[in-house]
């Protein structure tokens, strides 16, 4: 996201009662270019954030950004749950379909340990 869109996402989360302790914008204006970004670069980008007091890390809030292959590696190193727009969407879809929320190597959210309180 560009900085103004990142701020909109931060504001949305904070309006929902989620404290955002830090945020980073990659400043890539073209969605097609975002889709071509190397997901392994996320393993370095997160280090620029001050995660003091953070309970979790959203590695990517954009479904266009490939991130899945970095989720588990960053989670293992950061020591806190790591998720992305894609893993959150996958969790919700699996939950709503009544399927196990297990995707090996996709982080804590998709470990099968969590239940969607709104699922049928």
C-alpha positions as MATLAB code, in Angstrom:
seq = 'XXXXXXXXXXXXXXXXXXXXXXXXXXXXXXXXXXXXXXXXXXXXXXXXXXXXXXXXXXXXXXXXXXXXXXXXXXXXXXXXXXXXXXXXXXXXXXXXXXXXXXXXXXXXXXXXXXXXXXXX';
ca = [
       0.000    0.000    0.000;
       0.930    3.616   -0.363;
       1.137    5.577    2.892;
      -2.362    7.133    2.653;
      -3.993    3.716    2.135;
      -1.900    2.186    4.910;
      -3.167    4.927    7.217;
      -6.765    4.162    6.214;
      -6.209    0.503    7.149;
      -4.637    1.527   10.470;
      -7.570    3.854   11.185;
     -10.064    1.102   10.325;
      -8.379   -1.371   12.665;
      -8.143    1.158   15.470;
     -11.814    2.101   15.026;
     -12.551   -1.616   15.511;
     -10.686   -1.538   18.834;
      -7.372   -2.991   17.662;
      -4.290   -1.047   18.712;
      -1.757   -0.721   15.898;
       1.721   -0.270   17.375;
       3.550    0.292   14.071;
       2.962    0.124   10.324;
       5.054   -0.002    7.173;
       4.169    0.985    3.605;
       6.094   -0.595    0.739;
       5.007    2.307   -1.498;
       4.364    0.214   -4.626;
       1.651    2.058   -6.594;
       0.853   -0.643   -9.188;
      -1.133   -3.715   -8.068;
       0.427   -5.842  -10.801;
       3.854   -4.857   -9.500;
       2.727   -5.780   -5.983;
       1.822   -9.257   -7.228;
       5.341   -9.640   -8.609;
       7.086   -8.765   -5.336;
       9.272  -11.476   -3.871;
       7.456  -12.840   -0.802;
      10.742  -13.780    0.834;
      11.515  -10.045    1.103;
       8.819   -9.908    3.786;
      11.229  -11.848    5.974;
      13.307   -8.663    6.137;
      10.627   -5.935    5.913;
       9.031   -6.881    9.236;
      12.321   -6.169   11.024;
      11.791   -2.454   10.340;
       8.779   -2.445   12.675;
       8.794   -1.760   16.401;
       6.751   -4.687   17.709;
       7.123   -3.771   21.371;
       3.822   -4.686   22.995;
       2.411   -6.320   19.865;
       0.277   -9.443   20.275;
       0.403  -10.304   16.571;
       1.852   -9.116   13.276;
      -0.088   -8.547   10.065;
       2.596   -9.319    7.504;
       0.484   -8.179    4.566;
      -2.926   -6.519    4.561;
      -3.143   -6.771    0.763;
      -4.319  -10.000   -0.861;
      -2.415   -9.002   -3.996;
       0.889   -9.338   -2.097;
       2.175  -12.919   -2.122;
       2.977  -13.683    1.499;
       2.091  -17.259    2.424;
       5.571  -18.703    2.094;
       6.910  -16.145    4.582;
       4.206  -16.373    7.267;
       5.610  -19.316    9.240;
       9.249  -18.206    8.952;
       8.467  -14.716   10.260;
       6.227  -16.138   12.994;
       8.982  -18.476   14.145;
      11.480  -15.635   14.286;
       9.218  -12.895   15.684;
       7.777  -15.151   18.374;
       4.233  -13.825   17.921;
       1.378  -14.943   15.670;
       1.731  -13.673   12.098;
      -1.151  -13.366    9.699;
      -2.033  -11.766    6.400;
      -5.172  -10.777    4.545;
      -4.902  -14.085    2.704;
      -4.546  -16.266    5.818;
      -7.383  -14.418    7.571;
      -9.614  -14.854    4.522;
      -8.704  -18.543    4.270;
      -9.454  -19.024    7.977;
     -12.871  -17.416    7.615;
     -13.800  -19.384    4.485;
     -12.761  -22.720    6.003;
     -14.621  -21.887    9.224;
     -17.799  -20.881    7.437;
     -17.711  -24.094    5.399;
     -17.288  -26.143    8.572;
     -13.895  -27.411    7.419;
     -10.744  -27.781    9.529;
      -8.782  -24.540    9.699;
      -5.490  -26.285    9.088;
      -2.946  -25.276    6.473;
       0.481  -26.673    7.394;
       3.210  -24.032    7.486;
       0.754  -21.123    7.265;
       1.152  -19.837   10.815;
      -0.758  -20.020   14.070;
      -4.095  -18.816   12.687;
      -4.232  -21.788   10.304;
      -2.867  -24.306   12.799;
      -6.313  -25.650   13.682;
      -6.096  -24.309   17.263;
      -8.510  -21.417   16.725;
     -12.258  -21.338   16.206;
     -14.218  -18.627   14.419;
     -16.867  -17.520   16.947;
     -19.202  -16.566   14.089;
     -18.968  -19.906   12.260;
     -22.069  -22.023   11.854;
];
